[in-house]
Amino acid sequence: MPPLKAPLEGTIFKLDSSGVAGFFGGDEAVSAMATVHIYEGRKWLGWYNSPGSYTVAKRYGRLARARLWNALFPGVHVDPATLFGLSGGTGPEFVATYSGTKIADTGHIGHLFLKKCQSLSTTNIEGRVTSSLSVTISDLERVPELQTNTAAPRGLSYTLLAVFPILSSVGACVVCGVYQDWYCFSMILLGILGSGISCFVIGSGVLRFTHPNPAKVSPKGDGYLHATSELIVLRGEEGAVNSVTRGRFSLKFSGEPEYRAIGISAMLLTAQFLLQLLLIPQGTLFGQIMFLSTLAISWAYNCYLSSLDREMIQAEILMKKVLGNPVMTRYRLGTRTAAVVFLALALRPPDPGKVLEGLLPDTATWKIWKRVVGEKVKKEEGMMFDESDYDGVVHEEREMLKVLFSDATEAYRGYLASKAHVDEGNGRTTSSESKLEF
């Protein structure tokens, strides 16, 4: 039986190698590969002819540490977690109210915790409005293991969508074989194998969470995170709190520290790029169109993976797999003064004055206000003010103090209402976008 005649056979038009080499998709392929550790089963779903093989090889080949790999993939060696965006973020400042510890940068975990807090729905507390601040109250009840392997969450949407690039690549490969375009057949097959093997090898790294072991005589870990427009109360044992303030994600690969398997997979991707550059122009026009169609479909899928908010996925892993879904409620107050009072009431520190000192100005009027309010927080007297609280205050300062005291009163009322709101939900309430009126 004579071989089938390929469609478009005999046409004088031919795709040249520069068109194939310049095809888009490298950055998207790199970004898509970065999701391989944060979704369960993602490492098994790379079997499609993906564009950007050389870009991926250059990016992740730097992990391999040997003279050969250094020559093929030059660049500064970095920690795997940093390379995959699982480390390196800058977190807000932390102040511990019992031990007095201050951590200027809580790192990537602190950054993820802040991002999760900012995504929560918010309860607005009535009062004067100047520059609004949000206060999130977090009760950390679980003390994570010092080293925890964190399983990635399941993702149905990306699993179903992966069927399209996989089937299109396999289908195009079969069609090229049927029409005996062995150049395009072999290059599409090589693309499937190169992408699948590299995704499996790179995705075999185990995502781990670690945090330091606190001393047995450590005081309570309660404290607060301080960002530009966000205050976050952390309440719990020292081991639970330091998992947020000093914890970190890491990736554990077999064959460390040489990472030979990653080096070999990166070399395979480089060979794939060079062979496709040379051999695709030798195929038929129909085969070249099949090859490019697989790249286009794979590029669209990589764009979808690149569009995912990887930091929010990491934050979900932190909350669910590490911290055990802590109780978190978020409130918005109209002034910084009210927000700081609300924070102090939620923390109940042994010395409220230090909390107020660290977050508010230090003028003469403010010193009076902080002394009076700090004593009331410490003695749990409420926030009702009388003439005795104005002793020694000149007329010019009196009106300002009156306004600041009213902010403290509104914060106190809001705090009482928030406690009642949580009690109604049996301590597991998710805040809603609402207003607490008095």
Phi, psi and omega in degrees: 000125181294149180296150178294144178275123183291143174302145179068011179292138179097349178292149181275348180282140180214136175285130180267171186292330181295327177295320179290316183295328183270009183293140187290171169123358183295311181296320179294323179294319178297315180295322179294321180295333181291349178271359191292337182262352186249010172226131180295131177081358182299329183293342180270359190246030180257016186273070175210157183282099187261140173288168174077026183299321182290323178296318177297318180298316180295322183291308188264348174294341179292345177292326182293134186237093174199165185300320180296313182292325178297326179286321182283324184231073182292154179148171181284129176287132180234163177296138181305319181297322178292318181298325182264012176074023179260003180205169175101351178286156179257123182258168181289165178291145176239137176233122178272128186277342180262312182274341182080005180295138174236130178239112185293325182226112180274006170073200187294321180293318176299322177296316179295320180296317178299316181297320178296317179299319181292341180272350182289150171292156194233140173261124178274132177257127184296148178157184178298143182239122171233286177233105188291143173230149177254142177236122177252129177257120184240123175255109183267103186265337182260133171262109184294157171300153181298332176221120186231127171280119187260109178290136180286153180288156175286149177222101185291322186296312182290331178294315179293318181293332180296339179298325185293307178294327180293311181293323180294321179292314179295317180297316179296323178297316180295317181298317178298323176293320179300319180268013173057035170266085189287337176296306182291325176302309184292326182286324175293318178298318178296322178296320178297313182292317181298314180292317182295315181294315181295321178296320180292315183295311181292323181285354179282353176295140181266125178280124183235150173241132179227152174209157184290154179274116181289156177293151183296334182260018181295142175288179177305147184273002185308141178183193181217149171264139185236108174250181186303309182235027186215133171240133184233119178275127175248117179239129180159181178294161182302320180295327178286318183289319182288347172292334175273319187275334182225012178281168179203152171268148174215163178242130180248117177250150171288150179081015176292149003264006184283330182053051183297319182299321178292321177298318179294317180295323177293322177293324176297318178295323178294317178297321178300315180299314182293317180294319178295324178298322183274322192262333180301320178297344179277348181279178178284163178299320179297316179296321178295321177295320176300318180298312181292327178295323177294322178295321181295316180293319179294322177299318179298319178293319177297324177297321177297313179297324180292333182283346180292142177279094185294326180293323179291325175296318177298321179297322178294320176299316179300313184291314188276313187275331185257307187268353176069041178052068180295155176288123183223125177231139186239136182231149176242128179244152189282339181227158176295324179302310180297321181297320180291320177296317178300317177300313181297321179294322180289326182278323187050058183288159178296331178228086182302331181302323180294322177296315180294322179298320186284345187241353185231161181299170188235036176281175182298317180296316180296325179298319177297313181300314183294324178295314182293310183293320180301319179295321180291323177295316183295320182271358181053048184269355188087185184235052174258130187243143178229189185298330181296337180282350180256011182302131178080007183264127178285165186300320183296327182275339188298315182294321178294317179298323180300318179294316181293323176295323178295325175299318179296321178296315179296321178296320179295316178297318178297323179294317178298318179294323180293322177296319178295323179297318179291319180299323178296329179267016179059032175081003181233049186268139171259125185293152180237165180283098185208181178234140175259115184252151183236000000 
